[in-house]
Amino acid sequence: MKLDYPYLKKLVEEDAVAIRGTATLEPAGGPGDKIFPPTHAVDSKEPGAKYAFEKRRIDGQDVTCVLIDSVQSQANRMEEALEALWDEKKITLPVVSVDFSSVAPEVGRVTSLTAPHRIADALLRDSLLDGQLFRLSDIGKSFTDASTKNATALFKVCPTGLVFGLWDSTGPKGGLGAKFQRALVSEIIGITAAPGSKTASRIDPLNILKKAADIYEAQDDNERWTTNIEEAKKNEKGEPIKFGKKGKPSEVNHGNVTPSIDSAAGGVTIDEARHTVVLSLAALRRLGFATGANEARTVLAVLGLLAVFAAESRGHDLRSRCLLVPKQGCALKLEAVRRNGSTTPLDLNLQGAIALYNEAVDNLPEGIKFDKGPGEALTRLTPSPKLADLVKKSRELAAVEADVAEG
């Protein structure tokens, strides 16, 4: 069934509980190639980072699976893909941005699409709009009292918060701030996962030995290190300061690295990866609006679908040595799930989703229409002096710690 605006609106209003999709993926290197899932910190009793293995019930059997890309990570990827479409002026979407170029040029702009907590993030809260803290501005105040009973204000400034979920815990109400559940969930897992091992070593072509010389911090910061005591920095007692912990050549990245084996985070092999997407239309129907409720919910539904296809169009290059591709004939397919459990296949792709989204936005009634056009920011913020100072000091500390770590 081709998914057009009238049919989607009907599904959202009354006819369906969810729209779901699945895809079967495999390593880009082919079956049997090793991939590297994300690692997660464990408790202090077992130091180090490990993969998230768990048993899943598949075809009536308990199968060892591994998390390849979490719900949170998938949401971040989808929001980044939406931001790219917005930047390219292909869609109209309310976006609040903060320019950190003056204090963190490598970061540049942070928006309500890339901030960890979306519109409720502390980075936006502690930024200024026309010299006033954002949360004290009219726009900032507008969504403080938003709730599932009336989500109009949040819809007009950050509709993605209603799709991917939001908890306004950093606002004036603290922990009592409004909470909105995720309506869109996406996850990738590896099926029948077997852990592997990773080796590490480095052979120095010059064979610099660790006892060759003591390494000191150089008086000239540009030189960083020296073997000459006369050129070394001195402590309060007039003693030369060794570089790093022991002043060995390895602390300035010279010399051999002893071969080692990592069996906790050495990658995995899998039979296949499964990508599952669920858009809850039931969750969207629980959202109330001052006007145009069904039109607003339809925009949110197609915004979720657009996010899925926008992210998928970028491919599944999830991290180093974790590139997945669809198995032939097993790319993402969508279907509507009705109240009685029956399903209807849905025909939609990225270009169709862009057109469908723009049509849905055009059909919004007055009072809930978006205030800006394609690629236009709803409002642009600047970091407050205290936030800029915090960022600056953090970067200064990170530079010092990086020097120590390298040593």
Sequence and secondary structure as in RCSB ss.txt:
>XXXX:A:sequence
MKLDYPYLKKLVEEDAVAIRGTATLEPAGGPGDKIFPPTHAVDSKEPGAKYAFEKRRIDGQDVTCVLIDSVQSQA
NRMEEALEALWDEKKITLPVVSVDFSSVAPEVGRVTSLTAPHRIADALLRDSLLDGQLFRLSDIGKSFTDASTKN
ATALFKVCPTGLVFGLWDSTGPKGGLGAKFQRALVSEIIGITAAPGSKTASRIDPLNILKKAADIYEAQDDNERW
TTNIEEAKKNEKGEPIKFGKKGKPSEVNHGNVTPSIDSAAGGVTIDEARHTVVLSLAALRRLGFATGANEARTVL
AVLGLLAVFAAESRGHDLRSRCLLVPKQGCALKLEAVRRNGSTTPLDLNLQGAIALYNEAVDNLPEGIKFDKGPG
EALTRLTPSPKLADLVKKSRELAAVEADVAEG
>XXXX:A:secstr
 B  HHHHHHIIIIIEEEEEEEEEEEETT TT  B    EE  TTS SEE  EEEEEETTEEEEEEEEE HHHHH
HHHHHHHHHHHHTTSS    EEEE TTT TTT EEETTTSTTGGG HHHHTEEETTEEGGGSHHHHHTTT  SS 
 HHHHHH THHHHH EE TTSTTGGGS EE  SEEEEEEEES EE  EEEEE  TT   TTS   EEBSSTTT E
ES GGGB B TTS B BSTTT  GGGGT S EEEEEESSSS EE SEEEEEEEEEHHHHHT   SS HHHHHHHH
HHHHHHHHHHHHHT EE STT EEEE TT S EEEEEETTS EEEEB  HHHHHHHHHHHHHT  TTSS SS TT
  SEEEEE HHHHHHHHHHHHHHHHHHHHHH 
